[in-house]
């Protein structure tokens, strides 16, 4: 029975390689079939490697893998096996996701040190919220345009450093410096009595 299972696995792998060859030649029907097959395999792989993820997070990762497959489909060498190639892509996307999660957790921890910008009265009225919004705007006005852009991208839009660097046309190092300076200035302004 083990030989039969191995033969089935080999037949499925050969089928995927045949589909991928057709995809590289522009066959849209083969492309849909390949994506459907790969999506199912990748869902199982992601569930096995990251069982703590929510179903929607698993689906996001699968979509990232499929997008990577789409972008790299021309780089696959038909002389090489397809499954190890797509699994390598999946591992890279899983690693990217883990790094993104770690960065966001670090940002959350870093922002816990910031003072609240809202008043200490147990309930805020609409007028108090307007005053708080005006305080935040005033603090933001004291920042340079680069610092304002860094706060907007990294804190308000919650982008990663690489995403923010691409969106702003800046380097990651420059964004790190800008957000550090902005947070320092904002803390100093907010802590003034």
Secondary structure, DSSP 8 states (H G I E B T S, - for coil): -HHHHHHHHHHHHHHHHHHHHHHHTT-HHHHHHHHHHHHHHHHHHHHHH-TTS-HHHHHHHHHHHHHHHHHHGGG--TTS-HHHHHHHHHHHHHHHHHHHHHHHHHHHHHHTTS--SS-SSSS--HHHHHHHHHHHHHHHHTS-HHHHHHHIIIIIS---HHHHHHHHT--HHHHHHHHHHHHHHHHHHHT--
